[in-house]
């Protein structure tokens, strides 16, 4: 069976005839004397492995330089191709012989078909309808100028490629230079933490419009390329493509919608329908290929007509990892194998290459900048936006490959354009980081703690949520925080989403929720549930405002997002869920170890007070009426800034009708055991003891003053109970805590950071989670009665304290707990101090 592979070199067309043996698929084995690489399946497996491994190694090495995965994939192809390894003819003929190209190309195109189907499924056309004029103008301006530059560049290169029609060449180069890769851009924005910013939203919307226009232009370009003259045939190609799109919208879409309707709510879609749809992808590809456009066009349109919702989620989850992880790198590798950098020879050609890169970038930037200045955006933002719109990726590679297959581009033009794509995309992240430093308009604000928040001012809270599971307890906690007309509660709800390699995780930001459309993926569905719950709470509770936000970033830098939002929104209190959840039998199990690191980092870097919520349900089961809640809250007060903050929060809560508050203050007795810390203190110089005792006295004074003020204000309130327990050591403290009535459904305690008190002596030795402090850890442990939630509060203590707080790194929680901030933040309570109980 003979098949022809044609290779176009600069001006001549040589024909290489390759013979395929149809039976040589699998080998008989090396023991029979066969070379596995002479057979197509073992050879294909070796090629696929090589491609994936090369790509992954490059991804690993380029990660510190903030390079998107596309760069690694294209570079991997170039390395395996004739430019680097392929220069050794032995390697080229053994691993990538010409006879293997057909199998490789076919598989790469299957991967491409399904990948573009997924891109279509994830893309929401309704978003384009809703994008503002600004994004539309930026997208159009960002396409026109580079397109014109592509035209002028085509005229320059045209002299060397006489056998190509000028019109088609112009169209191909124009499209290749003017597209923006939507999935690549989304990834770059997320890594630079710009997704939630105004500039990020505009960039995403513009890229989406740009992508759509590119597809239309690509369909035209292919229709023209496949015909020597602009004859009747080209018109037929275009008309039949339009007919195919119309058929998909008016026949296929209702059919798929009918399938979705037949599936009961909450059930997954049946295997039969999924298989039908996956076959439909290939049929669409076949039809558009037969019409005369590219097969990927059909798959993309087919993906676009699939309605958002559970069906889209299922398809994405089934296909995404396999297609984008295994098959898609093959396509990029093929592009790299066709790129021969050595064809770009001579100073003139390299000069043209440099010129194209500079002009194409400049065209995009100039177009975008003009529109953004017209819309009165700052100069640097316009510049950044222009740079971001230069991201290239899949669509451009498809355009170039089709162009090469159709003989529109010769080897030289192809190599130049591939390098242009790689360079333009790779320089974006580093340049954007260096020029776009958003002026953090952080006016220093004073109300960074609950204690300092005015009783008649707005109380701002930032609530962090990982999953919908924590939502009911947090809502009940906020409801109990006594929002009033004088002191309304402004809540910022931050849904924390891990940034993964998947494109689908990004779209959560882009899909505008208000449209009432179903969610695109599981993350989006979770986000919708969370936000709907809080918005429902906002409608039913008075004097509460809710602002939903989403943070998408790697868990390692998630705390930066949380702290930035807190600073930006001038929040007084951050509530973040504990990393363990209650199991059915009442024990506590860790959900995700990364959540713990986030919590430790937030405690170390927060610009305000922080509360870690150990969620064991705060149902307020004894609701008196629709808007009445009943909670029994206990505050354990040992002394120190954190405990005062805990008392301040519970004081605010107890003003709400239906909430009963018990404050239990622990006072060291006469027989307190001397701890090692105190013994050490004895041996130190007199001056240090003096300093310590004055600090202890100051802390004690602050505690006494605050407790006295609290008692005098709540003296006549029968829902508030104050008791003092005299204890001598940790065991007595634990016994006292165990004796507290079981009716309480929430304990509020201070983290007690830096406070060393004889009454908690010995409790830290066995602590599992030092970030909760001795008492918080005790209450959160599995062996305590598990019917109440715990809120562990840390008070913000000023800038100089934060410097000290960083001593304990989040990686070493024990060290973090013991050595942290004895400097400015607050002094440990040392020495044999006796608190005098206040007379009733």
N, C-alpha and C positions, 0 to 999 in steps of 0.2 A: 504494500500500500504506500504510495508516494504522496507526500504532502509538500507544498512549497512554502518556504519561509523566505520572505524578501527582505533584503537589507539595503536601506538607502544610505549611500555615503554622499559626500559633498555634491558632486555634480553627476556622477554616474550611478546607474542602478545595477548592482550585481545580483544575480539570482543564485541562491544556494539551494540545491535540491537535497532534502533529507529523506531517507527511507525509514519507515517505521515497520517493525515486525509486530503484527497484531497479537501474536501469542506470547510475547515476552513481557508479561505483566508481573508475575511472581517467580522467584528463583527456586531451583531445586535444592539449593543449599550449598554451602561452601565445601562440604565433604564430597559433593559430586563434581567438584572442580569448577563450579560456577562463580563468577564475580557478581555479587549482588547489585553492583552499580550499573550492570548492563541491563537491568530490568527496571521497568518504570515505577513499580510501587516502592521497592526499597529505596530507590533513588529519590523519589518524591518525599518519603519520610525523612531521609537525611537532609534534603533541602529545607523542608519545613522546620526541622529541629534547628538547623544552622541559623535560619532567619530569626526564629523566635529567641534563641539564645543570644545572638548578636544584638538584637533589639533591646532585650532586657538588660544586658551588660551596659549598653550605651545609656539606657534610661537611668541606671544606677549612677553612672559617672557624671551624667549631665544634670542630675537633680540639684546639686548645690548651686548650679548656675541658673536655676529656675527655668529650665528649658522644657517646653511641652513635649509630649510623647511623640507627636508627629515628626519632630526633628530627628529623634533617635531612630524612628522607623525609616525615614528617607536616607539618613546617613548610613544605617545598617545596610540598605540596598546598595548604596554607592560603594561601600567598603567591599561587599561581596562581588560587586560588578567589575567591569573591565578597567575601572579607574585605579583600583588598589590591588586586591587579591587576584582579580581576573587577568592582571597583566602577565601572571605566570600562566602560560598556555596549558600547562599540565593541570593546574587547579581548575581552570575554566573547562577543559575538556572532560575532566573526571566528574566534577560536582555539578556544573551547569552546562552539560553538552547541549548542542542545538536541538537534539531530538527530544529533550525533556521540556523544552520551552512550552510546547503545546499543553501538556498536562498542567504545568505550573500556571500558565496564563488562565486556563479554564477554571482551575480551583480558585485562583485569585479573583476572577470575575464573579464566581459564585459567592465568595465572601463579600465582595463589593456590593453585589445585588442585595444580599440580606442586610448589610450594614446600612445601605441607603434606605432600605425599607424601614429600618429602626429609626433612622434620622427623621423620616417622614412621619412615623408614628409619634415621635416625641415632639415634633414641631406643631405648634397650635396656630392655625391660620387666623383664628379669632384675635390672637394677640396683635397680628399685623393690622387688623381693622381698628384696634384700640390704640395703637401707638400714636403719639401726638404728631403734630406737624413738624416739630423740631427734629425728631428721629427720622422722619420721612425725608426732610430736606437734607439732613446730614448724609443719609444713605445715598441719595441721588447725586449730591455734589461729590461724594466720595467715589462714585462710579464714573462720572462723566470725565473728570480731568485725567485720571489714569488711563481711561479708554482712549482719550485723544493722544496721550503719550505713547500708548501701545501702537496707535496708528502711525505716528511719526517714526517709531522704532522699526515698525514693519517695513516702512519705505527704505530705511537704512539697510536692513538685512536683506531686503528683497533682491538686491543685485546678485547675491551669491546663490539664490535659490530660484532660478528661472522657471523651473518646471511647475511651480505652484501658482495658482491663480491669486492675484493680489487681493481681491475682495475677501476671499476666505481666510487668507493669511492674516489680514488686518483684523477680521472678526475674532479669530482664535487668540491672537496676542492681546487684543483689547480685553477679551473676557478673562484671560489668564491673569492680566495685571490688575483688573478692577474688582475681583471677587474678595470677599472677606469670609474666613472660615468661622462659622458660628460655634461649633463644638470646641474648637481650639481656643477661641476667644473666651468662652465661658470658663474654661479651665484656668487660663492666664489670670482672668479677673478674680477668680476665687483665691488663687495663690497670692495675689497681691492685696487681698482683702479689700477689693473695690466693688464686690458684687452688690452690696447694700447701698452703695453711694449713688448719688444722682448720675454721676459720670458713667458708672457701671450699667445703670438701667438704660441710659441713652445708647451706650455702645451695644448692648445686647439687642435692643429693638432695631437699631440700624443694621446690625449684622444679619438679623433675621430677614429684613426686607431685601438687603443686598443679596443674600443667599437665593431668595426666590427669583429675583431678577436674573441672577447668574444662570439659574436653571433654564429660564425661558430663552436667554441668549444662547446657551449651550445647545438647546434643541434646534434653534435656527442654524447655528454654526455647522452642526452635524448634517442637517438637511442640505445645506449648500455644499458642504465638503464632498459629499458622496456623488455629486454630479459635476461633470466637467464644465457644463455651461448652465447658467441659471435658466433652466428649461422648465417645461411643464412638470417634469418629475419632481423638482424641488417644491413646487406649489402643492403637488399631491402629498408629499411627505408632511408638509406643514399642516395641511387640512386634515389628514388622517390622524396626526398627533392631537390636534384640537378635538377631533371626534372621540379619540380614546379617553382624553381627560373628561369630556362631557359624559361619556359612558360610565366612567368610574364614579363621577359625582352623583349621577342620577339613577344608576342601576346598582352598582356595587355597594355604595354607602348605605342605601336603605336595606339591602340584603343583610349586611353585617349588623346594622342596627337591629334588625329583626332577630338575628341570632342572639344578640346581647339581651334583648327583651325576653327571649325564651328561657334565659338562664335565671333561676330564682335568686333573689337578693342574698348576697353573702356566699353563694356557692361559686366555686371556680368554674370557668367555662369548660365545656366538655372537650375531650381529646379530639373528637371527630371534627369539631369546628376549627380547633387550632390547626389540625392537619390540612383542612380545606384552605385556610388562610395562607399557610406556608406554601401550599401548592399554587395558590393564587399569585403569590409573589413571582414564582417562576413563569407562570403563564403570562403575566403582565410583561415580564422581561422578554419573553419570546415574541409577544405581539409587537412591542415597540421596536425590537430588533428587526422583525420582519417588515415593519412599516418603513424603516430606514433611519430612525433615530437610534440612540444607544439603549441597550437593554436596561441600564441602571435608571433611565428616565422613567420607565414603566414601573419599576419597583418603588421608586420614590413617590410617584403619584399614588400608587396603590397604598403606600404607608400613610400618605396624607389624608386619605378618605376614611381611615379607620377612626371611629369616634374615640375620644378620650374616655378613660374610665378603667374598670377592672380588666377589660380585654387588653388594652394597651399595656397595663402593668404586667399581666401574665406573659404577653409576647416578649416584652423587654427583659423580664427576669429569665425566661427560658433561653433567649438567644444571645443576650448582650455579651456575656463573658466569653462564650465560645467564638462568636463572630469577631468581636473587636480584639480579643486576646490572641486568637490563633490564625484566623483566615485573613483578617485585614492587613497584618504586617506583610503577608505574601504580596499583596497588591503594591505596597510601597517598595518591597524588595524588587519586584518586577520593574518598577520605575527606575530604581537605582541601577539594575542590571542593564537597562537601556541607556543609562547616562554614561557617556565616556568623556570624562573631563579632559582627556588628552586631545580631543578634537578642537578644544578651544586653544588654538595655538596662535602665536604672534601677538605682539603688543597691541595691535589695533583691535583685535577681538576682545582682549581683556579690557581694553579701554571702553569698548562698547558695553561690556558686561557691567563695569563699574557705573557707567553713565545710566544704564537702564535701572540699576538698583536705586541710584540716587534720585533719578527723575520719577520713577514709579512711586517711591516713598514720598517724595516731595509733592507729587500730584495729589495723592490721597490726603496728605497732611494739609496742603493748601486748600483743597476743596472743603475739607471738614472745618478747618480753621475759619475760613470766610463765613460759613454758615453759623458757626458757634459765636463768632464776634457779632454777627448780625443779631443773634438772639441774646446779646449782652452777657455772654459767659466769659469768665476771666481768660486771659491769653493762655496761661499754662494749662488750663483745663482743656481748651480747644486743641492745643498741641498734643496733649496726652491722648485725647480722643482720636486725633488723626493717626497717632502712632498705633493705638490699639486696633484701629480699622485696617492696619496693614497685615494683620495675621492671615497667613495662608495655610491651606491644609488640603483636605481631600478633594474639594471641587476643582481646585486648580490642577491637581495631579491628574484628575480624570480628563480635564480639558486637554492637558498636554499629551497624555497617552493617546487619546482619540486622535489628536492632531498628528501624532507621529505615525499611528496606524494608517491614517488616511493620506499619508505623504504630504501633509500640509507643512509639517516641520521636519527639517532634516536633522541629522545627529547633532550638528553644531547648535542650531537654534534650541533644540530640546535640552541639551546639556546646559546652555546658558540660562534657560528659563527655570530649570530645576534648581540651579544654584541660586538664582534670584529669590525663589520661594524660600529656600532654606535660610539664606542670609536675612531676608526681610522678617521672617518669623522669629529667628533666634535673637535678633537685637532688641526686640520689643521690651521683654521683661527688664533687662538691665537698664535700658534708657528710661523706661517709665519710673523705675524705682529711684533713679537719680534725679529726674526733673520734677516728678509729681509728689510734692510733699504737702499734703493738704494742710493749710494753716489751721492747726487745731485751735479753734476759737474757744479755748477753755478759760473763761474768766474764772479765777479761783473763787470757789463758793464755800461758804462757812458751814452750811447745814449738812455736814457729812455724817452725823450720828443721830440716833433717835433722841438722845438726851438733849441735843442742841436744836432739834427741830422745834419751831415755835408751836405751842399748843393750838394757836389759831391760824396756822399757816398750812400750805399744802404739804402732804406727806408723800414723798416720791419713793416708790419701791421698784426694784428691778427683780423680776422673777425669772429664773432660768429653768427650763423644762427639757428633759431628754425624751421622755415618752409620755403618752396620755395618762399613764398609770398614776403619776404624781399630781395630776391636775385637781381632782376633787378635794384633796387635803389642803392644797395651796389656796384654793378658792375659799374654803371654809376658814382658813387662817386669815385671809384678807378681809373676809366678811366680818370676822371677829375683831378686826383692827380698828373698829369704830370710825368709819368715815362719816363726817358731819358736814353741814353747810360751811361752818367756819374752817374746818380742817378736812378738806376732801382728800381722797387717796388717788394719786396718779400712778397707775401701774404700767410698767413696760414689760411685756411678756416676750422673752427671748427663747426661741426654739433652737436648741443646739443640735446641729446636724454635722456628722463627720464628712469631711471632703474625701471622697474615694475617687478612683480612676474613672468611674462611670460618668458618662455624659448625663444620664438620666437624673442623677442626684442634683445637678445644677439647675434643672428647669423649675425647681420649686420656687426659685426667686422670680423667675420670669413670668410664670403663669399668674395672671392677675386674678385673685380669688373672687372678686366681687361679681364675676361673670356668671356665677351659679353653675359653672361647668364642672363635670366630675374631675377628680384628681388624676394627675398624669402617672404617678407612681406611688409606691408605698410611703415614701418620705413625705410626699405632698399630701397624701391622705391623712397621715398622722398630724401634719401641720394644720390641716383643715380642722381636724377634730379638736385639737388643742385650742386653736383660735376661736372656733365656734363656741366652745365651752366658756371661754373668757368673755366673749362678746355677749353671750347669753347672760352671764353673771352681771355684766355692765348694765344690761337692760333692766334686770330685776332689782339690782341694788341701787340705792340712791347715793349720789356724791362719789361715784367711782368712775374713773375714766381708764380705758384699756387701750394700749398701743401695741399691736403685735409686730414683732421683728423676727428675722431669722439670721442666725450666724452659721455660715458654712465654712468650716476650716478644719485642718487636721487637729486631732485632739491635743497634740503637743503645743499648739499655739492658741487653743480655744480661749484660754484665760485672758489673752490680750483683747480678744473681741469683747468679752464680758466687761473687763475693766474700762475699755474705751467707751462702750455704750453707757456705763455707769457715770463716767466722767462727763461725757457729752450731754447726758440728760440730767446731770446734777442730782443724782440719786442719793438718798440718805441711807438706804438699806438694801442689800442684795440678799435674796433668798435663793439658795441653791440646794438641790436634793442630795441626800447622803448616797454613797455609792452602793449601799446594800439595800435590798428590798425584803419585805417580810414574806416568808413562804406560807403555805397553807397551814402547816403545823405550828406556826408561830415563831419559828426560828428566823435568823437573818442570813441571807445569802448574797454574795457579791454579784452584781449584774455585769459590770464591765470594769476591769482594773483601771482603764484610762480615766473613768469618771473620778476616781480617787485622786489621781494626779491633778486633774483640773481643779478639784476642790482645794488641794493643798496650794496650788499656784495662786488661786483666787485669794485665799487667806493671806498669802504673803504679799500680794501686789494690789489688793483692792484699794480704791480711792475713798472708800466709805465703810460703814459697818457691814458685817456679813453675818448671815444666819444659815447654819447648815440644818436642814430639816430631815430628821429621821422619821420616815413616813410609815406609821402603823394605822393609818385611818384616823380621821378627825371628823367623824360623821355627824357629830352633834345629833345623835339619834333621838334625843329628847327635844325635838323641835316643838315649841309651844304653839306657834301659829305659822302661817306661810312666811312671814318676814321675821319671825322671832327665832333666835337660836339660843341654845343653852350649852355652855361649856364649863367644865371645872378645870381651872388652870392652877398649876403649882409652880412657884419660883423658889429655887434653892439658892440662898444668898450666902456666899462665903467671904465676900469682900473683893475689892479690886474693880478696875474700870469695866471689865467685861460683865461682871455681875451687876454693876450699876446700869449698864446698857440693857441687860436682860430685864431688870426691874422697870426701866423706862418703857420698854415695849409692852410689858404686861400691865403697867399702869395705864397705858393708852387703851389696852384691850378691856380692862375692867370697867371702864366708863360706859361700856355698851351694856344695855339691859340684858339680863339673861346670862351674864358671865360671872362666875364665882371665882375669886382669886384667893389662893392661900400662899402667903409668903413665909418661908421658913428660913430663919437666919441661924447659921451654925456658929456658935461661940466656943473658943477653946476653953476647956476647964482648967482647974488648978493643977491637975496631974498630967498635963500634956507630956507626951514622950518627946525627948530631945532627938531630933532627926540628925542625920549625918551633916546635912547642910548647916544646921545651927552650930554643931560642934566645930565645923570648919570656921564658921564665923567667929567663934570664941577665940580661935587661935590667931586671928588676923589682927592687924595693927589697930590701935585705938581709933585713929582717924576714920578708918573704913567703917568701924562699928558705929561711930557717931553719924556718918553719912547715912548708913543703912537705917539706923533708928529714926533719924529725922524723916527719911522717905517713908518708913513704915508709919510713922506718926501722921505724915501728910495723907497717905492713902486711907489710914484709919479714920482720920478727921473727915475726909471726903465721904467715906462710907457712912459715918455717923450722921453727917449733915443731910445726906440724901435720904437715908432711912427716916430720919426725924421729919423731914419735909413730907415724905410719902405718908407717914403715919398721921401727921397733923391734918393733911388734906383729906385722908380717907377715913378719918376717925368715926364719922357718923354713917359710914357706908356699910350696911350689914352684909353686903356680898363680898367684902374683903376681910380676910382673917390673917392676923400676923402672929407668928409664934417664934420663940427662940429656943434652940436646943443647945445645951452645953455638952460638948463631946471632948474626949481626950485624945482620940486617935482615929485612924482610918476605919478600923473595924466598927467602932461605935457609930461613925458617920453612916456607913453602909447599913447598919441595923436600923438607924433612924429613918433612912430613906425608904427602906423596905416596909417600915411601919406606917407609911403614909397611906391614907384611904385609897382603895382601888377605884373610887368614883372619878378620879382625875383622868381627863383624856388628853391633856397636853402638859408637858413639863418644859419650862423655859429655864435654861441655865447659862451662865457665862462660860466661856472657854477657859478662863482662868490662866491665860498665858502669862508666864513670868511670875505668877503668884505662887510662893511656896508657903503653904500654911500647914501647921501641925495637924489640923483636922483632916487633911487629905493625905497625910504622910503614908507612903507605902502603896497608895492606890495606883500610882503611875507605873509601878514595877511590872504589872501584868497587862498593861493596856494594849489592846489590839490596834486601836486607831487613835494615836496620840493627837491627831489634828482636832479631835473633839474635846481634848482636855480630859482630866481625870474623871470628873463627874459625868460629863457628856458620854464618855466611852463606857462608863459603868451602866448608865441608863440605856444605852443603845445595844448593849451586849445581849446575846440570845438568852442568857440564864435569868434575866430580869423579867418580871411579869410583862407580857408583851401586849398590853391592851391600850397603851397610850403612845402618842407621838412625842418626839423630843425636838426642841429647837435650841441649838447651841449657838450662842451669840458671841461675836468678837467685835469689840468697839474699835473704830478707827482712831489712830492715835497720833496723827500728824506726820508731816513729811520726814522729819528727822528720825522718827521711829521706823519708818519703812526701810530706811537704809539699814538699820540694825536687823529688821525682820528678815532681811535677805540672807543673813548669816546661815540660817538653817535652810539647806536646799530641799526642795520638794522630794528629791530622790532619797533622802535619808530622814524619814519622818521622826525617828527617835531622837536623833541629834537635833532636829528642827524643834522638837518639843522641849528638850532640856536646856539648850544653850541660847534660846532666842531672846534677843532684845532686853538685856538687863540694863541697857544704857538709858536712853531718854524715855523709852516708852512707858514702862512702869516698873517700879522696883519690886523684887520678890518680897513677900511678906516673911521676914525671918525673925527669929528671936521668940522668946516666950511672951507673947502678947495676950493680955486678957481683955476681952471686950466686956464692957459693963452693959448688961441688959437695961433697956429703957423702962422706967416705971410706967405702968399702964395708966 
